[in-house]
Amino acid sequence: MRFRLSFFQILLLAVFVVSCATKTKKSPSKSGIKKPAVKTEVNLPPKPVVKLDNIDLPEIKREFRAVWIASVANINWPSRNNLSADQQKQEAVQLLDLLVSLNFNAVILQVRPSADALYKSPHEPWSYFLTGQIGQAPYPEYDPLQFWIEECHKRGLEFHAWLNPFRAHHSNGGQITSESMVKKSSDNIVKLKNGMYWFDPADDRTQEQASKVVKDIVSRYDVDGIHLDDYFYPYAEYNGGKDFPDYKTWSAYQNSGGTLSRADWRRANVNKFVKRIYDEIKAQKNDVKFGISPFGIWKPGYPSGIKGSSQYDELYADAKLWLNQGWIDYFTPQLYWPIDSAGQSFPLLLQWWNDENIKGRHLWPGLNTVAIKSSNRAIEIAREIDVTRQILKKNTGEVHWSIAGITKNYAMQQELKTNSYKEKALIPETTWLASKELPELNVTWKKQSNNISINWNKQTEALSYVIYLKYGNNWQTEILSPEIISKNVASESNGKKLSTIVVRSMNKLGKLGGYKVVLVN
């Protein structure tokens, strides 16, 4: 059947076809108000996967900057033996914050002043200098050693546990009670004329006791170093100038067929102990450093013109041997004399010890910051730091005796902050100890106004982070504490745009980890 369309029908059909060909639009909102379009910005960082093997990163300044903090006789911390736990903590935090503000990077805290403990020990009693009573825990009870370690590490400071190996009781250590090691180990302890009690270094039980204490600390605590001071056999003046009363062990040695002289036998006892402690630390944790701070003069006449006491003959400490053999990781001779001292020249002694450092261990002299004989102590200490840098070159450093020389001397603080330590420094790397390189950090960035926000993942084993920023052809660097995992930086510096970012972590032996080069578009 033939079908014919009217003009009106053709018109309707055309309108329908055109409307179907038109793009369908969304219905307006129920309110009848058309919502404006929202522009969404997404700041996606460039993928931080570009690694340039031959990038030339600037060298970061390295220097060991430490202080001794003595607990014996409440010399430094705690300031009194009747403080509450909270007061002890407040004092510790104040000291650490001061050190950080002056760009120090290490603390050496005395945790075993005299066969006692500033921590919860299974081998020795709580210290009298902590609570005023041997064997009494702080109240409320806490672990001061753990507290100090945590507070140091969060600030990017190394923590070294300082022990006196053979002193059994200090004359300022209160009444001897049943808790004291003097009562528990009386057979190998002798009393000196000045009221101190001393372990006999020749007795195997003495060395075993000290060994147990060191191994316990290394196994249970995240210390960066174990530190021994200059007390091995005691100074003769402690016993009224008389010889050390080790008749029992000396007679036993002779009766067993020993042929060494008494002096050589004593030195052999100390040598055996030093080597043993070094080996035992490395067997437990290879990345814990072992350091000793002996009296600064080995023997009079070494080097020529040096006069004074002899650690070799009076303390029976052959520290030269320990350094020559590499039985320590860092060596801190107590060079407590001014630069121009006749008979005890600071530069001559430091150079002599440096010449004896044939194994290339760290050599960081001890400075008498608290009482050096000078009309201007701050300037004299600054001069000694400069001399140390000149002699030791790259792996320089020093330890200040004691923190009181800083806390009680504003001029010293200003000299360090504005001159000697005006820039931060990493600890020197301990290259002879094997350590695991920390992995590359996952670094990202995001533009924020005129700044760039940089973020990276936290690494629990990092002691510090180093951030490198390149503007044009110039690098800027900064050392950051391990608590910091982000940083806002300027997108331009001196008219040059930020082009490159590198962030590296550093482990407890001073080794910088791997890195990725982040290019900023």
C-alpha positions as CSV (number, residue, x, y, z in Angstrom):
1,M,0.0,0.0,0.0
2,R,1.4,3.4,-1.0
3,F,2.0,5.7,2.1
4,R,2.1,9.5,1.7
5,L,3.2,12.0,4.4
6,S,1.6,15.4,4.8
7,F,3.8,18.5,5.2
8,F,2.9,18.7,8.9
9,Q,4.1,15.1,9.5
10,I,7.4,15.8,7.7
11,L,8.0,18.8,9.9
12,L,7.5,16.8,13.1
13,L,9.8,14.1,11.9
14,A,12.6,16.6,11.2
15,V,12.3,18.1,14.6
16,F,12.6,14.7,16.3
17,V,15.7,13.7,14.3
18,V,17.5,17.0,15.2
19,S,16.7,16.7,18.9
20,C,18.1,13.1,19.0
21,A,21.3,14.2,17.4
22,T,21.9,16.9,20.1
23,K,24.1,16.0,23.2
24,T,22.1,15.2,26.2
25,K,22.5,17.6,29.1
26,K,22.2,16.9,32.8
27,S,19.1,18.0,34.5
28,P,19.3,21.0,36.8
29,S,19.4,20.4,40.6
30,K,16.2,20.0,42.5
31,S,16.6,23.5,43.8
32,G,16.6,24.8,40.3
33,I,20.0,26.5,40.8
34,K,22.7,25.5,38.5
35,K,26.0,24.6,40.4
36,P,29.2,26.2,39.2
37,A,31.9,23.9,37.9
38,V,34.6,23.1,40.5
39,K,38.2,23.1,39.3
40,T,40.2,20.4,41.1
41,E,44.0,20.8,41.4
42,V,46.1,17.7,42.0
43,N,49.7,18.3,43.0
44,L,51.4,15.1,42.0
45,P,55.1,15.0,42.7
46,P,57.4,13.8,40.0
47,K,58.4,10.2,40.4
48,P,61.6,10.2,42.6
49,V,63.2,7.3,40.8
50,V,65.9,9.1,38.8
51,K,69.3,8.0,40.1
52,L,72.5,9.5,38.9
53,D,75.5,7.4,39.8
54,N,78.0,10.2,39.2
55,I,76.3,13.1,41.0
56,D,78.8,15.2,42.9
57,L,77.4,15.8,46.3
58,P,79.2,18.2,48.6
59,E,81.1,16.9,51.6
60,I,79.5,17.3,55.0
61,K,81.6,18.6,57.9
62,R,82.5,15.8,60.3
63,E,83.8,16.3,63.9
64,F,83.2,14.5,67.2
65,R,81.9,17.0,69.7
66,A,81.3,15.4,73.1
67,V,81.1,16.2,76.8
68,W,81.7,14.1,79.8
69,I,78.8,14.2,82.3
70,A,79.9,12.8,85.6
71,S,77.6,11.3,88.2
72,V,80.3,10.4,90.8
73,A,80.0,12.8,93.8
74,N,77.1,14.4,91.9
75,I,79.6,16.5,89.9
76,N,77.3,17.1,87.0
77,W,74.2,14.9,87.0
78,P,72.1,14.5,89.0
79,S,73.1,17.7,90.7
80,R,72.0,16.2,94.1
81,N,71.2,12.7,95.3
82,N,67.8,13.5,96.6
83,L,66.0,14.7,93.5
84,S,62.8,13.1,92.4
85,A,62.7,11.2,89.2
86,D,60.9,14.1,87.5
87,Q,63.6,16.5,88.7
88,Q,66.3,14.3,87.4
89,K,64.6,14.1,84.0
90,Q,64.2,17.9,83.9
91,E,67.9,18.4,84.6
92,A,68.8,15.9,81.9
93,V,66.6,17.5,79.3
94,Q,68.0,21.0,80.0
95,L,71.5,19.8,79.6
96,L,70.7,18.0,76.3
97,D,68.8,21.0,74.9
98,L,71.8,23.2,75.7
99,L,74.2,20.8,73.9
100,V,72.0,20.7,70.8
101,S,71.8,24.5,70.7
102,L,75.6,24.6,70.7
103,N,75.9,22.0,67.9
104,F,77.4,19.1,70.0
105,N,76.7,15.6,68.7
106,A,77.7,13.2,71.5
107,V,77.3,12.6,75.2
108,I,79.5,10.5,77.5
109,L,77.5,9.8,80.7
110,Q,78.9,8.1,83.7
111,V,76.6,5.1,84.5
112,R,78.9,3.1,86.7
113,P,80.8,5.5,89.0
114,S,81.9,2.9,91.6
115,A,80.6,-0.7,91.2
116,D,77.0,0.7,91.1
117,A,74.5,1.5,88.5
118,L,72.5,4.4,87.1
119,Y,70.1,1.8,85.6
120,K,68.3,-1.4,86.6
121,S,71.2,-3.8,86.8
122,P,71.1,-7.6,87.6
123,H,74.7,-7.4,88.7
124,E,75.2,-4.2,90.8
125,P,73.1,-2.0,93.1
126,W,71.4,1.3,92.3
127,S,73.9,4.2,92.8
128,Y,74.1,6.2,96.0
129,F,74.6,9.3,93.7
130,L,71.2,8.7,92.2
131,T,69.0,8.3,95.3
132,G,71.2,8.9,98.4
133,Q,71.1,5.2,99.4
134,I,73.0,2.3,97.8
135,G,70.5,-0.1,96.3
136,Q,67.5,2.2,96.3
137,A,65.7,2.8,93.1
138,P,64.6,6.3,92.0
139,Y,61.1,7.3,92.8
140,P,58.9,7.0,90.9
141,E,61.0,4.2,89.5
142,Y,62.4,4.6,86.0
143,D,65.5,3.6,84.1
144,P,67.8,6.7,83.8
145,L,70.1,5.0,81.3
146,Q,67.2,4.2,79.0
147,F,65.8,7.7,79.4
148,W,69.1,9.3,78.5
149,I,69.6,7.1,75.4
150,E,66.1,7.9,74.1
151,E,66.5,11.6,74.8
152,C,69.9,11.7,73.1
153,H,68.9,9.8,70.1
154,K,65.7,11.8,69.4
155,R,68.0,14.9,69.3
156,G,70.6,13.3,67.0
157,L,73.2,12.9,69.8
158,E,75.3,9.8,70.2
159,F,75.2,8.2,73.7
160,H,78.3,6.6,75.2
161,A,78.0,4.7,78.5
162,W,81.0,5.6,80.8
163,L,82.2,3.1,83.3
164,N,84.8,3.1,86.0
165,P,86.2,-0.5,85.8
166,F,87.9,-1.0,89.1
167,R,86.7,1.5,91.7
168,A,84.4,-0.3,94.2
169,H,83.4,2.6,96.4
170,H,84.0,6.3,96.4
171,S,84.8,8.2,99.6
172,N,81.8,10.4,98.9
173,G,79.6,7.5,98.2
174,G,77.8,7.3,101.5
175,Q,77.8,4.5,104.1
176,I,78.7,1.0,102.9
177,T,75.7,-1.2,103.3
178,S,74.9,-4.9,102.7
179,E,73.9,-3.8,99.2
180,S,77.4,-2.5,98.3
181,M,79.7,-4.6,96.2
182,V,82.3,-4.0,99.0
183,K,80.3,-6.4,101.1
184,K,79.5,-8.8,98.3
185,S,83.0,-9.1,96.9
186,S,85.2,-8.3,99.8
187,D,87.9,-10.9,98.9
188,N,89.1,-9.0,95.8
189,I,88.6,-5.5,97.1
190,V,91.1,-3.4,99.1
191,K,90.7,-0.2,101.0
192,L,92.9,2.8,100.2
193,K,94.2,5.5,102.5
194,N,91.8,8.2,101.1
195,G,88.7,6.1,102.0
196,M,88.1,4.6,98.6
197,Y,87.8,0.9,97.9
198,W,89.4,-0.6,94.9
199,F,89.0,-3.9,93.0
200,D,92.3,-5.8,92.5
201,P,92.7,-5.7,88.7
202,A,94.8,-8.9,88.9
203,D,92.0,-10.9,90.4
204,D,90.0,-12.9,87.8
205,R,86.8,-12.1,89.7
206,T,87.4,-8.4,89.2
207,Q,87.7,-8.7,85.5
208,E,84.8,-11.0,85.3
209,Q,82.6,-8.6,87.2
210,A,83.5,-5.7,85.0
211,S,83.0,-7.9,81.9
212,K,79.5,-8.9,83.0
213,V,78.5,-5.3,83.5
214,V,79.7,-4.2,80.1
215,K,78.1,-7.2,78.3
216,D,74.8,-6.5,80.1
217,I,74.7,-2.9,79.0
218,V,75.7,-3.7,75.4
219,S,73.1,-6.5,75.1
220,R,70.1,-4.6,76.7
221,Y,70.6,-1.0,75.7
222,D,71.0,0.9,72.4
223,V,74.3,2.5,73.3
224,D,76.6,4.0,70.7
225,G,79.8,3.4,72.7
226,I,81.3,2.1,75.9
227,H,83.8,4.4,77.5
228,L,86.5,3.8,80.2
229,D,88.4,6.6,81.9
230,D,91.9,6.9,83.3
231,Y,91.4,4.8,86.5
232,F,93.0,1.4,86.2
233,Y,95.4,0.9,89.1
234,P,94.7,4.0,91.3
235,Y,96.9,7.1,91.5
236,A,99.5,6.6,94.3
237,E,98.1,9.7,96.2
238,Y,94.9,7.8,96.8
239,N,96.8,5.4,99.0
240,G,98.9,8.0,100.7
241,G,101.8,7.5,98.3
242,K,102.1,3.8,99.2
243,D,102.1,0.9,96.8
244,F,98.8,-0.7,95.8
245,P,98.1,-3.6,98.3
246,D,97.8,-6.5,95.9
247,Y,100.0,-8.9,97.9
248,K,97.7,-11.9,97.6
249,T,97.5,-11.9,93.8
250,W,101.2,-11.0,93.4
251,S,102.3,-13.8,95.6
252,A,99.9,-16.2,93.8
253,Y,101.5,-15.2,90.5
254,Q,105.0,-15.7,91.7
255,N,104.1,-19.1,93.3
256,S,102.7,-20.2,89.9
257,G,106.0,-19.6,88.3
258,G,105.4,-16.1,86.9
259,T,108.6,-14.3,85.7
260,L,107.4,-10.8,85.0
261,S,108.4,-7.9,87.3
262,R,105.6,-6.6,89.5
263,A,105.1,-3.5,87.3
264,D,105.1,-5.5,84.0
265,W,102.7,-8.0,85.6
266,R,100.3,-5.2,86.6
267,R,100.4,-3.8,83.1
268,A,99.8,-7.2,81.7
269,N,96.6,-7.5,83.8
270,V,95.3,-4.2,82.5
271,N,96.3,-5.0,78.9
272,K,94.4,-8.4,79.1
273,F,91.3,-6.6,80.4
274,V,91.3,-3.9,77.7
275,K,91.7,-6.5,74.9
276,R,89.0,-8.6,76.5
277,I,86.5,-5.8,76.7
278,Y,87.1,-4.8,73.1
279,D,86.6,-8.3,71.8
280,E,83.5,-9.0,73.9
281,I,81.8,-5.8,72.7
282,K,82.5,-6.7,69.1
283,A,81.2,-10.2,69.6
284,Q,77.9,-8.8,70.8
285,K,77.4,-5.7,68.7
286,N,80.0,-4.8,66.1
287,D,78.7,-1.3,65.7
288,V,79.2,-0.3,69.4
289,K,82.4,1.7,69.7
290,F,84.9,1.2,72.5
291,G,86.8,4.2,73.8
292,I,89.3,5.0,76.6
293,S,90.4,8.3,78.0
294,P,93.8,7.7,79.6
295,F,96.0,10.3,81.3
296,G,97.6,12.5,78.6
297,I,101.2,11.6,79.2
298,W,102.5,8.1,78.4
299,K,105.9,8.6,79.9
300,P,108.0,11.7,80.6
301,G,110.2,12.4,77.7
302,Y,107.6,11.2,75.1
303,P,107.9,13.3,73.1
304,S,111.1,15.1,74.0
305,G,110.7,17.9,76.6
306,I,107.5,16.5,78.1
307,K,107.5,16.4,81.9
308,G,105.0,15.1,84.5
309,S,103.4,11.9,85.7
310,S,103.7,8.6,83.9
311,Q,100.6,6.6,83.3
312,Y,102.8,3.7,82.3
313,D,104.7,3.6,85.6
314,E,102.1,5.0,88.0
315,L,98.8,3.7,86.8
316,Y,100.3,0.6,85.0
317,A,98.3,1.7,81.9
318,D,100.2,1.1,78.6
319,A,97.8,3.2,76.6
320,K,100.3,3.5,73.8
321,L,100.1,-0.3,73.3
322,W,96.3,-0.2,73.1
323,L,96.4,2.5,70.5
324,N,99.2,0.7,68.5
325,Q,97.3,-2.6,68.6
326,G,93.9,-1.0,67.7
327,W,92.2,-2.4,70.8
328,I,90.0,0.7,70.9
329,D,87.8,2.5,68.4
330,Y,88.5,6.0,69.8
331,F,91.3,7.2,72.0
332,T,90.9,10.3,74.1
333,P,94.1,11.3,76.0
334,Q,93.3,13.8,78.7
335,L,95.4,16.8,77.4
336,Y,94.4,19.2,80.1
337,W,97.2,21.7,79.7
338,P,97.3,25.0,77.8
339,I,98.9,25.2,74.4
340,D,101.9,27.2,75.7
341,S,102.4,25.0,78.8
342,A,106.1,24.4,79.4
343,G,106.6,20.6,79.8
344,Q,103.1,19.6,78.8
345,S,102.6,21.2,75.4
346,F,99.1,20.5,74.0
347,P,100.2,20.4,70.3
348,L,103.3,18.4,71.0
349,L,101.4,15.7,72.9
350,L,98.6,15.6,70.4
351,Q,101.0,15.2,67.5
352,W,102.9,12.5,69.4
353,W,99.7,10.5,70.0
354,N,98.7,11.0,66.4
355,D,102.1,9.6,65.2
356,E,101.4,6.6,67.4
357,N,98.0,6.0,65.9
358,I,99.3,3.5,63.3
359,K,96.0,1.7,63.1
360,G,94.1,4.8,62.1
361,R,91.7,4.8,65.0
362,H,89.7,7.9,66.1
363,L,91.9,10.3,68.1
364,W,89.8,12.8,70.0
365,P,91.7,14.6,72.8
366,G,90.1,15.5,76.1
367,L,90.0,19.2,76.9
368,N,90.0,20.8,80.3
369,T,87.1,23.1,79.5
370,V,86.1,23.5,83.2
371,A,89.5,24.5,84.7
372,I,92.2,25.0,82.1
373,K,94.8,27.5,83.4
374,S,94.2,30.5,81.3
375,S,93.1,34.1,81.8
376,N,90.5,33.4,79.1
377,R,89.3,29.8,79.2
378,A,86.9,30.2,76.3
379,I,89.6,31.6,73.9
380,E,92.1,28.9,75.1
381,I,89.6,26.1,74.4
382,A,88.8,27.6,71.0
383,R,92.5,27.6,70.2
384,E,92.9,24.0,71.2
385,I,90.0,23.0,69.0
386,D,91.7,24.8,66.1
387,V,95.0,23.1,66.8
388,T,93.2,19.7,66.9
389,R,91.7,20.4,63.5
390,Q,95.0,21.3,62.1
391,I,96.7,18.1,63.4
392,L,94.0,15.6,62.8
393,K,92.6,17.0,59.5
394,K,89.3,15.4,58.5
395,N,88.4,13.0,61.3
396,T,88.8,15.5,64.0
397,G,87.0,15.9,67.4
398,E,87.3,16.4,71.1
399,V,85.7,15.7,74.4
400,H,85.1,18.4,77.0
401,W,85.7,17.9,80.7
402,S,83.2,18.5,81.8
403,I,79.7,19.8,81.0
404,A,80.1,22.2,83.9
405,G,82.7,24.1,81.9
406,I,79.9,24.9,79.5
407,T,76.8,25.3,81.7
408,K,78.7,27.6,84.2
409,N,80.5,29.7,81.7
410,Y,78.4,31.9,79.4
411,A,81.5,33.1,77.5
412,M,82.3,29.5,76.7
413,Q,78.8,29.0,75.3
414,Q,79.1,32.1,73.1
415,E,82.6,31.2,71.9
416,L,81.4,27.7,70.8
417,K,78.2,28.8,69.3
418,T,79.6,31.8,67.3
419,N,83.0,30.4,66.4
420,S,84.2,26.8,67.0
421,Y,80.8,25.1,66.6
422,K,78.8,27.6,64.6
423,E,78.0,24.9,62.1
424,K,76.6,21.4,62.8
425,A,78.8,18.4,62.1
426,L,78.3,14.7,61.6
427,I,80.3,12.2,63.7
428,P,83.3,10.9,61.8
429,E,82.8,7.5,60.1
430,T,84.2,4.5,61.8
431,T,85.4,2.8,58.6
432,W,87.2,-0.3,60.1
433,L,83.9,-1.7,61.6
434,A,81.5,-3.4,59.2
435,S,78.1,-1.9,59.2
436,K,74.9,-2.2,57.1
437,E,74.4,0.7,54.8
438,L,70.9,2.1,55.4
439,P,68.7,1.9,52.3
440,E,67.6,4.7,50.1
441,L,64.9,6.9,51.4
442,N,61.6,7.4,49.7
443,V,61.7,11.1,49.0
444,T,58.7,13.1,47.7
445,W,58.0,16.8,47.3
446,K,55.1,19.1,46.7
447,K,54.9,22.8,45.7
448,Q,53.3,25.0,48.3
449,S,53.1,28.7,47.4
450,N,56.7,29.9,47.3
451,N,58.0,26.9,49.3
452,I,58.5,23.2,48.5
453,S,57.5,20.6,51.1
454,I,59.9,17.6,51.2
455,N,58.9,14.4,52.9
456,W,60.7,11.0,53.4
457,N,60.1,7.8,55.3
458,K,61.4,7.3,58.8
459,Q,64.3,4.9,59.4
460,T,64.5,3.5,62.9
461,E,68.3,2.9,62.7
462,A,69.1,6.4,61.5
463,L,71.0,8.7,63.9
464,S,70.7,11.7,61.6
465,Y,69.4,12.8,58.2
466,V,71.3,15.0,55.8
467,I,69.3,17.0,53.2
468,Y,71.1,18.4,50.1
469,L,69.4,21.1,48.0
470,K,70.8,22.4,44.7
471,Y,69.9,25.9,43.5
472,G,71.5,26.7,40.2
473,N,75.1,25.5,40.6
474,N,75.2,25.8,44.4
475,W,74.4,23.2,47.0
476,Q,72.9,23.9,50.4
477,T,73.0,21.2,53.1
478,E,71.5,20.7,56.6
479,I,71.9,18.0,59.2
480,L,68.6,17.0,60.8
481,S,67.7,14.9,63.9
482,P,66.0,11.5,63.3
483,E,62.7,12.9,64.5
484,I,62.4,15.1,61.5
485,I,61.0,13.4,58.4
486,S,59.8,16.5,56.5
487,K,61.2,19.9,55.6
488,N,59.8,23.1,54.0
489,V,62.4,24.8,51.9
490,A,62.4,27.8,49.6
491,S,61.6,27.2,45.9
492,E,64.2,29.8,45.0
493,S,67.5,31.0,46.6
494,N,69.4,34.1,45.3
495,G,67.3,34.1,42.2
496,K,68.0,30.4,41.4
497,K,65.3,27.8,41.4
498,L,65.5,24.6,43.4
499,S,66.4,21.9,40.9
500,T,67.7,18.9,42.9
501,I,66.9,17.2,46.2
502,V,68.8,14.4,48.0
503,V,68.1,13.1,51.5
504,R,70.4,10.5,53.1
505,S,70.3,8.8,56.5
506,M,73.3,8.1,58.7
507,N,73.8,5.0,60.8
508,K,75.5,4.9,64.3
509,L,79.0,4.3,62.7
510,G,78.7,7.5,60.7
511,K,78.1,5.8,57.4
512,L,75.7,7.6,55.0
513,G,73.1,5.5,53.3
514,G,72.1,5.2,49.7
515,Y,70.1,7.8,48.0
516,K,68.0,8.7,45.0
517,V,68.3,12.0,43.2
518,V,65.0,13.8,43.0
519,L,64.7,16.3,40.1
520,V,62.3,19.2,40.7
521,N,60.3,20.2,37.6
